[in-house]
Amino acid sequence: MQGMDAHARLFIALTPPPDVRKQLAAARDVIHLRVSGKPVADSNLHLTLAFLGQTPRTRLEELTQLIDRSGFMPLDLQLNQYGCFTKAQVVWLGLPARHIALDGLAQRLGHGLRTAGFNFEDRPFSPHVTLLRKATCPPERLPQPVIWHANQLSLYESVSTPDGVEYRVLHRVLAGFGR
């Protein structure tokens, strides 16, 4: 692996299609008018299902197979609840209530990762799209929800660049087309 790190900082997430990405960016811009913070780049908007962190690149093939076998099916999501993680200084947009199918997908992925011996953040699932970093908290709802027909599950690599963090898709699965 000459010229390439032996490890990659990885996460598994739902990838919004272009029309939803535009709606998420608009929701981000609306809240950014009310609170300070650094906006997340449009291209980095996603909904994380599992964060693995530093993972050996030698396990990428095994990880992509696990994602392919996740049983991912399309999900209809309505995001209209702003929230924040105060300690992390992150403002996010999420669902107003639990979503059984989304929770089930996150649980299946977590179980598969655990069974295969992958290290990952094993904490309660809190589905959200990060909109702002280094931000203050807005306790409000978005007047018009972002409607997302989620049909793409991706394995991302988080890469630090001189211009900031960039998320690169390493593998993707379209709903209903896993192996």
N, C-alpha and C positions, 0 to 999 in steps of 0.2 A: 504494500500500500504506500508506495513512494509518493511523497507530496501530499498525502491525505492523512488526517488524524485517524488514529485507531478507533476513536470513539466519536459518536455524534450525539448531540443534544436533541432528543426526539419527543414527539407527542402525537397522539391520535386524535383527530378532530373531524367535525362536520365542516365541509367547505361550502360556503354560500355561493349560489350561482350569481352571475353579474347583476341581475335585477335586484336581488335581495341584498347584495353587497352595497348597491347604491342606497337602498333604504336604510341599511345599518349605518352607512356613512352620514346620511341625513340626520338620523337619530343622534349620532355622535355630535354632529355640528350644532344641533338644537341644544343639547345639554351643555356643550362647551361654551355657549353664549351665557349660561347661568353660573358655571363653576370653572375654576381654573384647572389646568392640567395639560398634559401633553397628549394630543390626539394619536391614537393608533392609526397607522397608515391603512388606507383602504385595502391594500393587498394582503395585510396581516389579519384582517377580521375573520374569525372562525369561532367555533364552539368546541372547546376541548372536552374529550371524553376520558382520556388517560394521559398523564404526563410521566414519561419515563426518564427524562433527564439524560445524563451521559450513559450511552449504551454502546457496547462493542459493535463495530460495523460488521464483524463476522456473524452477527446474529440477525442482520437485516432480512435475509431470505426467510428465516424462521418466523420473524415478526410479520412479514408481508403475508405469509401463508396463514398465520393466525387471524389477521384482519380479513383475508379472503373467506375464511370459514366462520366469520362472526354472525352470519345470518342477517346481515344488514338489509332492512326493508325501508321503503320511503316513510318519512315522518312528516306530519304536518304540525308545525310549531307556530305559536303566536307569542312574540316577544314584545312586552309593553311595560315591564317593570324595571325602572332604574334602581340600582342599588350600588353598594360599595363595600369593599374590603378595606376598612379603616387602616389597619396596620400596614397593608401593602400599598395603600393610597391609590386604589384602582376603582374606577367607576365602570359599571357594567350595565348591560341590558339583558334581562332574563325573562323567564316565564312567570306568570303570576301564581301558578300552582304546579304541583308535581305532574309529570307526563310519564305514564306507565311504560309506554314503548321505548322512550328515550332512556328512562332509568334502567329498563331491561337490557338495552344495548350496552350501556356503560357497565352493568353488572356482568354481562357475558364477556366483555372485553377484559374486565378486571380478573374474572375467574380464569380466563385463558392465559393471561399474563402471569398470574400467580402460579398456575399449574406448570407453565413452561419455565418457571424460575426467573422471570424478568423482574428487575427492580423497578418500582414505579411508586408514585405518590398514592398510597392507599388510604384515602380519607373520604369522608362522605361526599357524594356527588352533588355538586351545586352548579347546574347548567346555566351558563351565561356567555355572553360575548363581551370581551373587554373593549371599552371605547376610549377611555382616558387613563393615563398613568400619571403618578405624582399629582393626584387630584384630591379635591374635597368631596364630601358626600352629598348627593341630591336625593332626598327621600320623596320621590314622586313617580307618577306613571306617565308614560308617553301617551299623548292623546290618541294617536292612530297607531295601532300595533303593527309591528313588522311581521308579515305573514311569510313563512318560510316552508316550502315543500322541500325538505332535506332529502336529497337523493345521492349525495356523494360523501363517502367516508375516506379520509386521507391520512397517510403517515407523513408527518412533517419533520423537517430538520430545522432547528433554530440556529441561524448563522449570524455572528456578529460581524458587521461591516463598518467601515469608517462613517457611513451615513446612518447607522443604527442597526437594530436587529432586523433580519430578513427571514421570513419563513418560506422554506422551499419544500414543495411536494415531492416526496420520494416514491410514493405509491398511492394509488387511488382505487376505490371500489365503487361502482355504481350500484345503487340499491337493487337487490334481486339478482345481481350477477356475480355474487361471490362463488367461490369454488366449494 
